[in-house]
Amino acid sequence: MIIQRLELYTPLLSEQKSFYTGLLGLPLIEETEDSFTVKAGHTRLTFKQANESYVYHFAFNIEENKLKSAVRFVRERTRTLSDGRDEIFHFQDWNAHACYFYDAAGNIVEFIARHNLASQAEGPFSIQKDVQGISELGMPAAAVPEVVQYCRDELGIDPWRGNGTNFQPVGDEHGLFIVASQDRSWFPTQTQAEVVPFSVTIAGAQDRRSVIPGYPYEIIITSSAE
């Protein structure tokens, strides 16, 4: 599942632009009075002006052999998140390592190295070369099984790992919706998952637009390449 576009909302538009283009160094590819878009690998990430504050969780796939270098990159620019002991986390069931940090609006951002997607990229971590794209998006739900069923039956997106009850990713290692119960906190923080509006575009065989019933989650499937 390739996430081509992701549109999120923030009241801190200028701060977010400074964070993603200035601090992290992602290329700015589009800007209007009330939005800006950066390129992150194969994903175009857009932030739009909003009056309300929202907290999102999303992850970037990075080159599998660059995590330690990526952690140094993050540390030089902002604070990495810790569970009180570690700042690099090993997810054995997923065969992956990851680190986390907050952006300027308090979103929980993750760099994840998936060892099943092994790479031999050389040199130190580069934000423009080693970020492959957004690979995870938090999708909190009051009833996780119902949202997972909708994704499978209506969108053709199958479950991947998870427990099927209060935490169930759907998709694959290239792109996952993290369907999680609203009473969970986003790891490794104490920030509770909350329903937040977004629009996400994924690659597919047929063009389609869907809004998950009962949630402000717009999913666009497109057969056209970015």
Z-matrix of the N, CA and C atoms (Angstrom, degrees):
N
C 1 1.461
C 2 1.524 1 108.55
N 3 1.295 2 117.07 1 112.25
C 4 1.458 3 122.06 2 -178.61
C 5 1.525 4 109.61 3 -98.34
N 6 1.327 5 116.33 4 120.77
C 7 1.467 6 121.61 5 176.91
C 8 1.522 7 108.13 6 -87.68
N 9 1.320 8 115.61 7 108.66
C 10 1.457 9 120.87 8 -176.95
C 11 1.525 10 112.40 9 -84.71
N 12 1.325 11 115.77 10 -39.77
C 13 1.466 12 120.65 11 -178.68
C 14 1.522 13 109.70 12 -138.58
N 15 1.320 14 115.59 13 147.15
C 16 1.455 15 121.59 14 173.09
C 17 1.515 16 108.15 15 -141.06
N 18 1.337 17 116.33 16 124.80
C 19 1.463 18 122.36 17 179.43
C 20 1.520 19 108.99 18 -114.85
N 21 1.334 20 115.27 19 122.33
C 22 1.458 21 122.88 20 -178.86
C 23 1.521 22 109.22 21 -123.21
N 24 1.335 23 116.49 22 169.41
C 25 1.459 24 121.60 23 -174.55
C 26 1.530 25 110.68 24 -123.96
N 27 1.326 26 114.91 25 145.16
C 28 1.467 27 120.42 26 -179.14
C 29 1.518 28 110.91 27 -155.64
N 30 1.342 29 118.76 28 145.12
C 31 1.464 30 120.89 29 170.78
C 32 1.530 31 111.34 30 -84.18
N 33 1.331 32 117.15 31 -7.41
C 34 1.472 33 122.34 32 -175.98
C 35 1.524 34 110.08 33 -109.97
N 36 1.324 35 115.56 34 59.91
C 37 1.464 36 119.94 35 -172.40
C 38 1.528 37 112.21 36 -64.45
N 39 1.315 38 117.50 37 -47.73
C 40 1.464 39 119.36 38 -177.76
C 41 1.521 40 111.46 39 -66.38
N 42 1.322 41 116.80 40 -38.11
C 43 1.468 42 120.39 41 178.01
C 44 1.534 43 110.71 42 -64.75
N 45 1.321 44 116.09 43 -40.58
C 46 1.458 45 119.45 44 178.57
C 47 1.535 46 111.10 45 -67.14
N 48 1.302 47 116.84 46 -39.11
C 49 1.469 48 119.27 47 177.06
C 50 1.527 49 110.26 48 -61.69
N 51 1.317 50 116.92 49 -44.63
C 52 1.470 51 120.23 50 178.90
C 53 1.525 52 110.87 51 -62.17
N 54 1.327 53 116.61 52 -38.58
C 55 1.462 54 120.01 53 -178.77
C 56 1.517 55 111.15 54 -66.29
N 57 1.327 56 116.89 55 -51.78
C 58 1.466 57 119.73 56 -172.38
C 59 1.526 58 113.26 57 -77.27
N 60 1.315 59 117.24 58 -35.48
C 61 1.470 60 118.46 59 -178.97
C 62 1.521 61 112.26 60 -93.42
N 63 1.344 62 117.06 61 -38.48
C 64 1.455 63 120.36 62 -177.57
C 65 1.512 64 112.77 63 -84.62
N 66 1.332 65 116.29 64 -56.14
C 67 1.466 66 120.29 65 -175.19
C 68 1.531 67 111.51 66 -73.19
N 69 1.345 68 116.59 67 -53.09
C 70 1.456 69 119.11 68 -179.08
C 71 1.526 70 112.86 69 -79.83
N 72 1.331 71 116.56 70 -34.78
C 73 1.460 72 119.53 71 177.60
C 74 1.515 73 115.27 72 90.50
N 75 1.342 74 117.97 73 21.43
C 76 1.458 75 119.69 74 174.55
C 77 1.532 76 109.69 75 -72.05
N 78 1.335 77 117.46 76 141.63
C 79 1.467 78 119.57 77 -177.02
C 80 1.529 79 112.32 78 -68.42
N 81 1.323 80 115.28 79 131.78
C 82 1.465 81 121.79 80 173.54
C 83 1.519 82 108.16 81 -80.61
N 84 1.345 83 117.25 82 122.81
C 85 1.460 84 119.57 83 -177.10
C 86 1.525 85 113.04 84 -115.46
N 87 1.339 86 116.60 85 -11.87
C 88 1.462 87 119.23 86 179.40
C 89 1.513 88 109.00 87 -160.97
N 90 1.338 89 116.10 88 144.40
C 91 1.463 90 119.74 89 178.86
C 92 1.519 91 109.61 90 -152.39
N 93 1.343 92 116.15 91 138.09
C 94 1.455 93 122.72 92 171.79
C 95 1.526 94 107.51 93 -128.15
N 96 1.320 95 117.14 94 -175.28
C 97 1.457 96 120.47 95 178.80
C 98 1.520 97 111.94 96 -64.17
N 99 1.330 98 117.00 97 -29.05
C 100 1.470 99 119.30 98 -175.10
C 101 1.520 100 113.25 99 -124.81
N 102 1.338 101 118.22 100 22.70
C 103 1.461 102 119.70 101 177.23
C 104 1.524 103 110.26 102 -164.52
N 105 1.310 104 115.50 103 162.13
C 106 1.458 105 121.17 104 168.77
C 107 1.520 106 108.46 105 -148.58
N 108 1.324 107 115.53 106 155.52
C 109 1.460 108 122.08 107 -177.80
C 110 1.513 109 109.88 108 -131.47
N 111 1.321 110 115.91 109 133.60
C 112 1.460 111 121.47 110 174.42
C 113 1.524 112 108.72 111 -116.91
N 114 1.322 113 114.70 112 158.03
C 115 1.465 114 120.90 113 177.45
C 116 1.522 115 108.40 114 -100.47
N 117 1.325 116 116.06 115 124.60
C 118 1.458 117 122.46 116 178.62
C 119 1.521 118 107.52 117 -126.99
N 120 1.323 119 116.92 118 88.51
C 121 1.451 120 120.51 119 -174.61
C 122 1.515 121 110.06 120 62.85
N 123 1.342 122 116.57 121 -128.09
C 124 1.467 123 119.41 122 -179.28
C 125 1.527 124 112.66 123 -85.26
N 126 1.336 125 117.77 124 3.92
C 127 1.464 126 121.50 125 -177.78
C 128 1.517 127 111.34 126 -108.33
N 129 1.324 128 116.08 127 136.52
C 130 1.463 129 122.10 128 169.58
C 131 1.529 130 107.25 129 -98.86
N 132 1.312 131 116.03 130 116.68
C 133 1.464 132 122.59 131 -177.51
C 134 1.518 133 109.23 132 -103.40
N 135 1.328 134 116.09 133 120.38
C 136 1.461 135 122.44 134 -178.05
C 137 1.522 136 110.30 135 -116.34
N 138 1.318 137 115.59 136 135.61
C 139 1.456 138 121.70 137 169.30
C 140 1.523 139 108.40 138 -112.41
N 141 1.342 140 115.61 139 133.07
C 142 1.453 141 122.04 140 -179.81
C 143 1.523 142 109.90 141 -116.28
N 144 1.320 143 115.22 142 145.86
C 145 1.458 144 120.90 143 -179.92
C 146 1.524 145 110.74 144 -63.82
N 147 1.323 146 115.88 145 136.61
C 148 1.465 147 121.88 146 177.35
C 149 1.509 148 108.82 147 -141.09
N 150 1.312 149 116.44 148 159.29
C 151 1.459 150 121.67 149 176.69
C 152 1.528 151 111.48 150 -86.78
N 153 1.321 152 116.25 151 -26.15
C 154 1.457 153 120.87 152 -178.56
C 155 1.520 154 111.12 153 -99.22
N 156 1.331 155 114.97 154 158.26
C 157 1.467 156 121.93 155 175.79
C 158 1.517 157 109.47 156 -93.72
N 159 1.320 158 116.15 157 134.14
C 160 1.460 159 121.76 158 176.89
C 161 1.525 160 108.69 159 -128.87
N 162 1.328 161 115.56 160 149.67
C 163 1.458 162 120.33 161 175.62
C 164 1.525 163 108.53 162 -118.85
N 165 1.338 164 114.93 163 120.79
C 166 1.447 165 122.66 164 179.88
C 167 1.531 166 109.80 165 -109.96
N 168 1.323 167 114.12 166 157.04
C 169 1.463 168 119.98 167 166.75
C 170 1.521 169 107.83 168 -122.76
N 171 1.325 170 115.63 169 126.51
C 172 1.466 171 119.43 170 175.26
C 173 1.519 172 108.71 171 -148.44
N 174 1.320 173 114.90 172 159.31
C 175 1.469 174 120.90 173 -174.96
C 176 1.517 175 110.05 174 -130.09
N 177 1.325 176 114.16 175 148.05
C 178 1.465 177 121.90 176 172.35
C 179 1.524 178 108.86 177 -106.34
N 180 1.315 179 117.26 178 128.24
C 181 1.460 180 119.38 179 165.56
C 182 1.518 181 108.12 180 -69.79
N 183 1.337 182 116.49 181 133.77
C 184 1.452 183 120.60 182 173.70
C 185 1.524 184 108.55 183 -121.25
N 186 1.324 185 116.07 184 165.95
C 187 1.459 186 119.78 185 176.76
C 188 1.526 187 109.03 186 -52.99
N 189 1.313 188 114.81 187 131.19
C 190 1.469 189 121.99 188 -168.22
C 191 1.518 190 113.81 189 -58.21
N 192 1.334 191 117.85 190 -29.01
C 193 1.466 192 120.34 191 -176.19
C 194 1.527 193 112.92 192 -98.28
N 195 1.341 194 117.57 193 15.69
C 196 1.464 195 119.92 194 -173.51
C 197 1.522 196 114.59 195 -114.42
N 198 1.333 197 119.38 196 11.24
C 199 1.460 198 118.45 197 -171.57
C 200 1.525 199 112.85 198 -63.88
N 201 1.320 200 118.50 199 -46.96
C 202 1.459 201 119.59 200 -178.66
C 203 1.521 202 111.25 201 -59.73
N 204 1.319 203 116.29 202 -40.40
C 205 1.458 204 120.62 203 176.92
C 206 1.530 205 110.85 204 -66.55
N 207 1.336 206 116.45 205 -36.79
C 208 1.466 207 120.44 206 178.17
C 209 1.518 208 111.07 207 -66.18
N 210 1.340 209 117.18 208 -37.57
C 211 1.466 210 120.55 209 177.25
C 212 1.522 211 110.04 210 -61.90
N 213 1.325 212 117.92 211 -42.98
C 214 1.471 213 120.53 212 176.42
C 215 1.520 214 110.85 213 -61.05
N 216 1.328 215 116.06 214 -41.04
C 217 1.470 216 121.72 215 177.57
C 218 1.526 217 110.66 216 -58.10
N 219 1.337 218 116.61 217 -47.02
C 220 1.461 219 120.94 218 -179.32
C 221 1.523 220 110.30 219 -65.58
N 222 1.331 221 117.42 220 -46.29
C 223 1.466 222 121.60 221 -178.22
C 224 1.523 223 111.97 222 -57.66
N 225 1.312 224 117.99 223 -33.96
C 226 1.462 225 121.77 224 -179.18
C 227 1.527 226 111.81 225 -71.37
N 228 1.327 227 117.04 226 -13.45
C 229 1.468 228 120.48 227 -173.16
C 230 1.522 229 113.94 228 -120.15
N 231 1.327 230 116.64 229 -30.33
C 232 1.455 231 121.03 230 -179.34
C 233 1.521 232 108.15 231 -158.92
N 234 1.314 233 116.87 232 -172.69
C 235 1.459 234 121.11 233 -176.47
C 236 1.524 235 110.41 234 -95.57
N 237 1.326 236 115.98 235 131.83
C 238 1.458 237 119.11 236 171.71
C 239 1.531 238 109.02 237 -77.57
N 240 1.311 239 115.95 238 150.77
C 241 1.461 240 121.13 239 -179.55
C 242 1.523 241 110.33 240 -89.98
N 243 1.320 242 115.39 241 145.86
C 244 1.454 243 121.55 242 -176.56
C 245 1.522 244 109.71 243 -132.89
N 246 1.314 245 115.89 244 156.37
C 247 1.462 246 120.59 245 172.93
C 248 1.522 247 110.56 246 -92.85
N 249 1.338 248 116.69 247 15.18
C 250 1.444 249 122.41 248 -177.01
C 251 1.506 250 112.74 249 99.22
N 252 1.333 251 115.93 250 -9.69
C 253 1.456 252 120.39 251 -179.20
C 254 1.521 253 111.51 252 -135.78
N 255 1.331 254 116.40 253 -49.17
C 256 1.467 255 121.25 254 -175.27
C 257 1.519 256 111.13 255 -113.92
N 258 1.328 257 115.24 256 155.18
C 259 1.464 258 121.00 257 170.12
C 260 1.527 259 111.20 258 -122.62
N 261 1.341 260 116.72 259 -11.30
C 262 1.457 261 122.41 260 169.38
C 263 1.527 262 106.63 261 -113.88
N 264 1.320 263 115.50 262 124.11
C 265 1.460 264 120.46 263 -172.78
C 266 1.524 265 110.40 264 -111.81
N 267 1.330 266 115.17 265 134.99
C 268 1.455 267 121.87 266 179.18
C 269 1.516 268 109.17 267 -103.33
N 270 1.337 269 116.44 268 120.25
C 271 1.454 270 121.65 269 176.58
C 272 1.524 271 107.52 270 -105.41
N 273 1.313 272 115.13 271 94.75
C 274 1.454 273 120.74 272 -172.03
C 275 1.523 274 112.08 273 -62.16
N 276 1.335 275 116.83 274 -43.40
C 277 1.465 276 120.00 275 -178.45
C 278 1.529 277 112.05 276 -64.45
N 279 1.331 278 115.88 277 -26.57
C 280 1.462 279 120.74 278 -179.52
C 281 1.535 280 111.85 279 -96.49
N 282 1.340 281 116.81 280 -6.63
C 283 1.461 282 121.86 281 -175.99
C 284 1.535 283 109.79 282 52.59
N 285 1.338 284 115.19 283 56.54
C 286 1.465 285 120.34 284 -175.15
C 287 1.529 286 110.18 285 -150.18
N 288 1.322 287 115.17 286 156.22
C 289 1.461 288 123.26 287 169.80
C 290 1.530 289 107.51 288 -122.44
N 291 1.340 290 116.07 289 150.27
C 292 1.463 291 119.78 290 -176.97
C 293 1.516 292 111.25 291 -150.05
N 294 1.331 293 114.90 292 158.19
C 295 1.462 294 122.21 293 168.57
C 296 1.521 295 107.71 294 -131.92
N 297 1.348 296 115.15 295 160.67
C 298 1.464 297 121.43 296 -174.53
C 299 1.520 298 110.47 297 -132.21
N 300 1.347 299 115.11 298 154.54
C 301 1.460 300 120.97 299 173.82
C 302 1.522 301 108.43 300 -158.51
N 303 1.335 302 115.47 301 160.74
C 304 1.461 303 121.21 302 174.92
C 305 1.525 304 109.62 303 -89.56
N 306 1.335 305 116.22 304 145.37
C 307 1.462 306 118.55 305 167.47
C 308 1.526 307 108.65 306 -91.60
N 309 1.330 308 117.29 307 -170.99
C 310 1.461 309 120.93 308 -173.04
C 311 1.523 310 113.26 309 -67.45
N 312 1.325 311 117.23 310 -20.04
C 313 1.465 312 121.12 311 179.99
C 314 1.521 313 112.33 312 -101.23
N 315 1.324 314 117.70 313 4.69
C 316 1.455 315 120.71 314 179.46
C 317 1.513 316 114.73 315 85.61
N 318 1.347 317 117.24 316 10.60
C 319 1.458 318 119.28 317 173.87
C 320 1.524 319 109.96 318 -69.06
N 321 1.315 320 116.63 319 148.16
C 322 1.460 321 121.92 320 -177.93
C 323 1.520 322 107.65 321 -94.74
N 324 1.338 323 114.61 322 107.50
C 325 1.461 324 121.86 323 -173.69
C 326 1.523 325 108.41 324 -105.82
N 327 1.318 326 115.66 325 142.65
C 328 1.468 327 121.31 326 -175.32
C 329 1.521 328 109.99 327 -129.60
N 330 1.320 329 115.95 328 137.73
C 331 1.463 330 122.83 329 164.35
C 332 1.523 331 106.02 330 -104.20
N 333 1.327 332 117.19 331 122.95
C 334 1.454 333 120.15 332 -178.19
C 335 1.521 334 110.68 333 -125.40
N 336 1.329 335 115.14 334 132.57
C 337 1.468 336 122.90 335 176.69
C 338 1.516 337 107.43 336 -106.36
N 339 1.316 338 116.66 337 112.72
C 340 1.466 339 121.96 338 -176.89
C 341 1.534 340 108.14 339 -98.76
N 342 1.309 341 115.89 340 114.76
C 343 1.459 342 119.72 341 -172.48
C 344 1.521 343 113.04 342 -74.06
N 345 1.324 344 117.06 343 -15.05
C 346 1.465 345 119.15 344 172.19
C 347 1.525 346 111.47 345 -73.07
N 348 1.329 347 116.54 346 -14.80
C 349 1.470 348 122.62 347 176.08
C 350 1.528 349 107.70 348 -109.15
N 351 1.321 350 115.78 349 56.97
C 352 1.465 351 121.83 350 -171.99
C 353 1.523 352 111.66 351 -59.68
N 354 1.331 353 115.34 352 145.42
C 355 1.466 354 121.07 353 179.58
C 356 1.518 355 109.24 354 -141.88
N 357 1.316 356 115.31 355 163.64
C 358 1.457 357 122.04 356 179.97
C 359 1.531 358 110.21 357 -125.83
N 360 1.339 359 116.66 358 34.45
C 361 1.460 360 120.53 359 -179.39
C 362 1.521 361 110.41 360 -61.50
N 363 1.316 362 116.38 361 137.63
C 364 1.461 363 121.08 362 -176.22
C 365 1.515 364 111.41 363 -99.75
N 366 1.342 365 115.39 364 160.58
C 367 1.456 366 121.73 365 174.37
C 368 1.513 367 113.40 366 84.10
N 369 1.340 368 116.66 367 175.84
C 370 1.465 369 121.03 368 178.38
C 371 1.522 370 111.14 369 -70.20
N 372 1.338 371 115.01 370 162.69
C 373 1.462 372 120.83 371 -179.23
C 374 1.521 373 111.16 372 -58.95
N 375 1.330 374 115.58 373 133.85
C 376 1.459 375 123.22 374 175.51
C 377 1.522 376 108.54 375 -123.36
N 378 1.319 377 117.34 376 125.81
C 379 1.459 378 121.33 377 -178.49
C 380 1.521 379 111.49 378 -62.08
N 381 1.327 380 117.66 379 -30.70
C 382 1.455 381 120.65 380 -177.19
C 383 1.528 382 112.76 381 -87.97
N 384 1.331 383 117.80 382 -25.10
C 385 1.460 384 120.20 383 -176.98
C 386 1.524 385 113.64 384 -101.99
N 387 1.325 386 117.32 385 -29.62
C 388 1.460 387 120.10 386 -169.30
C 389 1.519 388 114.33 387 -105.99
N 390 1.331 389 118.28 388 -4.35
C 391 1.463 390 121.00 389 170.33
C 392 1.516 391 107.36 390 -86.86
N 393 1.327 392 116.12 391 118.39
C 394 1.463 393 120.58 392 -175.72
C 395 1.523 394 112.99 393 -86.85
N 396 1.329 395 116.87 394 -26.24
C 397 1.454 396 120.82 395 -179.40
C 398 1.516 397 109.99 396 149.74
N 399 1.321 398 116.15 397 169.79
C 400 1.466 399 120.05 398 175.90
C 401 1.517 400 108.50 399 -74.22
N 402 1.337 401 115.27 400 129.61
C 403 1.462 402 119.87 401 -174.97
C 404 1.522 403 113.05 402 -120.40
N 405 1.322 404 118.18 403 -7.51
C 406 1.461 405 120.88 404 177.88
C 407 1.517 406 109.57 405 -143.98
N 408 1.317 407 115.35 406 143.73
C 409 1.460 408 121.92 407 173.95
C 410 1.519 409 108.03 408 -141.07
N 411 1.329 410 116.73 409 124.46
C 412 1.452 411 121.20 410 178.07
C 413 1.521 412 111.51 411 -67.19
N 414 1.336 413 115.79 412 133.24
C 415 1.460 414 122.08 413 -178.95
C 416 1.528 415 108.22 414 -132.55
N 417 1.346 416 117.53 415 76.61
C 418 1.470 417 119.76 416 -178.71
C 419 1.528 418 112.20 417 -61.69
N 420 1.319 419 114.93 418 147.86
C 421 1.457 420 119.75 419 -176.70
C 422 1.523 421 110.11 420 -147.68
N 423 1.332 422 115.48 421 146.77
C 424 1.456 423 120.57 422 174.89
C 425 1.526 424 110.41 423 -72.29
N 426 1.336 425 115.75 424 -34.13
C 427 1.472 426 121.14 425 179.32
C 428 1.527 427 107.49 426 -131.20
N 429 1.313 428 116.04 427 95.11
C 430 1.463 429 121.21 428 -175.90
C 431 1.528 430 112.48 429 -57.23
N 432 1.334 431 120.15 430 -48.11
C 433 1.475 432 118.78 431 -177.80
C 434 1.523 433 113.64 432 -58.48
N 435 1.339 434 117.87 433 -34.13
C 436 1.461 435 120.13 434 -179.10
C 437 1.530 436 111.18 435 -67.59
N 438 1.330 437 117.20 436 -41.95
C 439 1.466 438 120.54 437 179.45
C 440 1.527 439 110.27 438 -68.54
N 441 1.326 440 116.84 439 -40.00
C 442 1.469 441 120.61 440 177.45
C 443 1.519 442 110.48 441 -61.82
N 444 1.334 443 116.86 442 -42.13
C 445 1.464 444 121.49 443 178.90
C 446 1.525 445 110.61 444 -62.71
N 447 1.334 446 116.76 445 -40.72
C 448 1.466 447 120.49 446 178.94
C 449 1.530 448 110.04 447 -63.33
N 450 1.318 449 116.11 448 -45.10
C 451 1.468 450 119.80 449 -179.61
C 452 1.527 451 110.97 450 -60.65
N 453 1.310 452 116.38 451 -38.94
C 454 1.462 453 120.03 452 -178.79
C 455 1.529 454 111.48 453 -73.93
N 456 1.330 455 116.64 454 -47.89
C 457 1.463 456 119.88 455 -173.10
C 458 1.526 457 112.73 456 -77.53
N 459 1.333 458 116.62 457 -39.91
C 460 1.461 459 120.21 458 -173.13
C 461 1.526 460 113.45 459 -95.74
N 462 1.330 461 116.66 460 -29.22
C 463 1.467 462 119.65 461 -175.25
C 464 1.519 463 112.86 462 -112.81
N 465 1.316 464 117.45 463 -9.55
C 466 1.453 465 120.37 464 178.96
C 467 1.514 466 113.73 465 72.12
N 468 1.348 467 117.09 466 27.54
C 469 1.467 468 122.33 467 -179.07
C 470 1.530 469 107.77 468 -108.51
N 471 1.310 470 116.58 469 117.23
C 472 1.460 471 121.53 470 -173.01
C 473 1.526 472 112.56 471 -88.57
N 474 1.336 473 117.72 472 155.18
C 475 1.471 474 121.81 473 174.94
C 476 1.530 475 110.89 474 -63.25
N 477 1.331 476 114.42 475 151.53
C 478 1.473 477 121.75 476 178.33
C 479 1.518 478 108.10 477 -138.46
N 480 1.329 479 116.50 478 113.95
C 481 1.464 480 122.41 479 -177.00
C 482 1.539 481 109.97 480 55.96
N 483 1.339 482 118.36 481 -147.51
C 484 1.458 483 121.26 482 179.21
C 485 1.516 484 112.82 483 75.23
N 486 1.348 485 115.31 484 178.31
C 487 1.467 486 120.33 485 -177.68
C 488 1.523 487 113.45 486 -110.91
N 489 1.327 488 116.96 487 -4.15
C 490 1.456 489 120.38 488 175.37
C 491 1.511 490 115.71 489 78.76
N 492 1.318 491 117.54 490 -5.69
C 493 1.465 492 119.92 491 -176.38
C 494 1.525 493 112.54 492 -113.99
N 495 1.355 494 117.32 493 -61.05
C 496 1.473 495 118.72 494 -179.80
C 497 1.529 496 112.96 495 -121.09
N 498 1.340 497 116.55 496 1.75
C 499 1.464 498 120.31 497 177.24
C 500 1.523 499 108.05 498 -154.60
N 501 1.342 500 115.96 499 109.45
C 502 1.454 501 118.90 500 -176.54
C 503 1.537 502 111.13 501 -147.04
N 504 1.333 503 117.47 502 97.60
C 505 1.463 504 119.05 503 172.36
C 506 1.531 505 110.29 504 -64.90
N 507 1.331 506 115.48 505 148.58
C 508 1.464 507 121.52 506 172.02
C 509 1.521 508 107.79 507 -128.12
N 510 1.328 509 116.16 508 142.65
C 511 1.456 510 121.14 509 -177.83
C 512 1.511 511 110.18 510 121.03
N 513 1.326 512 116.40 511 -138.19
C 514 1.463 513 121.39 512 177.94
C 515 1.519 514 108.62 513 -151.47
N 516 1.327 515 117.48 514 -172.81
C 517 1.461 516 120.46 515 -173.53
C 518 1.525 517 113.53 516 -69.90
N 519 1.311 518 117.30 517 -14.12
C 520 1.471 519 120.17 518 174.60
C 521 1.528 520 111.18 519 -82.14
N 522 1.337 521 116.31 520 -28.91
C 523 1.456 522 120.59 521 -179.39
C 524 1.516 523 111.21 522 -160.66
N 525 1.328 524 116.65 523 127.86
C 526 1.465 525 121.71 524 -176.90
C 527 1.522 526 110.15 525 -136.12
N 528 1.330 527 116.47 526 136.30
C 529 1.450 528 121.43 527 163.39
C 530 1.524 529 106.50 528 -93.52
N 531 1.327 530 117.11 529 123.09
C 532 1.451 531 121.27 530 -178.78
C 533 1.525 532 108.25 531 -91.60
N 534 1.313 533 115.77 532 91.12
C 535 1.463 534 121.24 533 -179.57
C 536 1.524 535 107.16 534 -80.49
N 537 1.327 536 115.74 535 110.69
C 538 1.466 537 121.22 536 -173.62
C 539 1.522 538 109.79 537 -132.37
N 540 1.299 539 115.71 538 148.62
C 541 1.457 540 121.64 539 178.63
C 542 1.523 541 110.75 540 -63.57
N 543 1.321 542 115.54 541 144.34
C 544 1.469 543 120.35 542 -179.03
C 545 1.526 544 112.62 543 -68.40
N 546 1.306 545 118.94 544 -12.75
C 547 1.460 546 119.43 545 177.62
C 548 1.531 547 112.11 546 -91.46
N 549 1.340 548 117.65 547 5.89
C 550 1.462 549 121.51 548 175.68
C 551 1.522 550 110.14 549 -91.11
N 552 1.323 551 116.63 550 158.48
C 553 1.462 552 122.59 551 170.81
C 554 1.516 553 108.44 552 -102.20
N 555 1.337 554 115.33 553 148.79
C 556 1.458 555 118.92 554 176.30
C 557 1.523 556 109.51 555 -75.42
N 558 1.311 557 116.14 556 119.67
C 559 1.459 558 122.81 557 178.57
C 560 1.536 559 109.14 558 -62.30
N 561 1.351 560 119.08 559 140.47
C 562 1.469 561 129.17 560 -0.20
C 563 1.525 562 111.58 561 -99.82
N 564 1.326 563 118.39 562 31.94
C 565 1.456 564 122.61 563 -175.26
C 566 1.529 565 109.99 564 -104.47
N 567 1.317 566 114.98 565 -179.97
C 568 1.463 567 121.53 566 172.42
C 569 1.525 568 110.37 567 -103.02
N 570 1.322 569 117.12 568 14.27
C 571 1.461 570 121.94 569 -179.68
C 572 1.521 571 109.61 570 -76.59
N 573 1.317 572 115.19 571 119.12
C 574 1.457 573 119.53 572 -177.08
C 575 1.523 574 110.36 573 -73.72
N 576 1.324 575 115.59 574 139.23
C 577 1.457 576 121.10 575 175.45
C 578 1.523 577 109.35 576 -63.53
N 579 1.322 578 116.14 577 135.56
C 580 1.463 579 120.01 578 178.96
C 581 1.519 580 109.85 579 -137.05
N 582 1.316 581 115.57 580 153.57
C 583 1.458 582 121.08 581 179.03
C 584 1.525 583 108.90 582 -71.68
N 585 1.320 584 116.24 583 122.56
C 586 1.471 585 122.34 584 -176.05
C 587 1.525 586 108.99 585 -135.69
N 588 1.326 587 118.04 586 145.11
C 589 1.469 588 119.55 587 -177.50
C 590 1.518 589 112.04 588 -76.09
N 591 1.322 590 115.62 589 142.27
C 592 1.459 591 120.57 590 172.54
C 593 1.521 592 109.20 591 -157.43
N 594 1.321 593 114.40 592 165.05
C 595 1.455 594 122.10 593 171.61
C 596 1.512 595 107.64 594 -129.89
N 597 1.321 596 116.82 595 127.83
C 598 1.454 597 121.07 596 -178.34
C 599 1.528 598 108.69 597 -128.85
N 600 1.323 599 115.52 598 138.17
C 601 1.462 600 121.88 599 178.28
C 602 1.517 601 108.79 600 -114.33
N 603 1.322 602 115.96 601 126.43
C 604 1.454 603 120.74 602 179.13
C 605 1.527 604 109.36 603 -122.48
N 606 1.325 605 115.33 604 154.82
C 607 1.457 606 120.54 605 178.35
C 608 1.522 607 109.92 606 -76.15
N 609 1.335 608 116.05 607 140.94
C 610 1.460 609 120.88 608 179.04
C 611 1.508 610 111.28 609 -158.77
N 612 1.327 611 115.34 610 178.29
C 613 1.463 612 119.99 611 -176.27
C 614 1.526 613 112.11 612 -79.06
N 615 1.334 614 117.43 613 -31.43
C 616 1.457 615 121.31 614 -176.97
C 617 1.519 616 110.37 615 -130.87
N 618 1.325 617 116.66 616 145.83
C 619 1.455 618 121.60 617 179.54
C 620 1.532 619 109.79 618 -72.57
N 621 1.325 620 114.44 619 134.37
C 622 1.457 621 118.90 620 -178.89
C 623 1.515 622 110.07 621 -162.50
N 624 1.321 623 117.83 622 146.80
C 625 1.456 624 123.57 623 173.10
C 626 1.517 625 108.37 624 -124.14
N 627 1.328 626 116.35 625 134.11
C 628 1.456 627 120.52 626 -178.38
C 629 1.515 628 109.68 627 -141.46
N 630 1.318 629 116.59 628 144.76
C 631 1.460 630 122.86 629 170.60
C 632 1.520 631 106.79 630 -117.55
N 633 1.328 632 116.56 631 123.43
C 634 1.457 633 120.07 632 -177.69
C 635 1.532 634 109.02 633 -64.22
N 636 1.305 635 118.72 634 124.21
C 637 1.467 636 121.68 635 -175.15
C 638 1.526 637 112.77 636 -54.42
N 639 1.333 638 114.25 637 127.95
C 640 1.455 639 120.33 638 177.56
C 641 1.513 640 114.78 639 87.23
N 642 1.344 641 117.72 640 0.53
C 643 1.463 642 121.29 641 -176.46
C 644 1.537 643 110.46 642 -137.00
N 645 1.339 644 116.83 643 152.18
C 646 1.475 645 120.45 644 178.89
C 647 1.524 646 111.28 645 -86.36
N 648 1.332 647 116.74 646 46.54
C 649 1.460 648 123.03 647 -175.87
C 650 1.524 649 109.19 648 -109.44
N 651 1.317 650 116.25 649 104.71
C 652 1.464 651 120.92 650 177.95
C 653 1.526 652 109.59 651 -95.54
N 654 1.323 653 115.55 652 125.75
C 655 1.455 654 120.79 653 178.89
C 656 1.522 655 107.94 654 -120.95
N 657 1.315 656 115.47 655 120.79
C 658 1.457 657 122.37 656 178.97
C 659 1.519 658 108.25 657 -109.24
N 660 1.306 659 116.15 658 126.65
C 661 1.464 660 121.44 659 175.64
C 662 1.519 661 107.16 660 -106.48
N 663 1.317 662 116.61 661 129.13
C 664 1.448 663 120.40 662 -177.19
C 665 1.521 664 110.71 663 -130.02
N 666 1.325 665 115.71 664 142.07
C 667 1.456 666 120.48 665 177.15
C 668 1.524 667 111.92 666 -92.25
N 669 1.330 668 115.97 667 -4.29
C 670 1.473 669 119.25 668 -178.80
C 671 1.510 670 110.53 669 -91.30
N 672 1.322 671 116.54 670 143.31
C 673 1.467 672 122.18 671 179.18
C 674 1.507 673 109.47 672 -81.33
N 675 1.331 674 116.37 673 146.87
C 676 1.467 675 121.55 674 176.72
C 677 1.514 676 109.85 675 -77.14
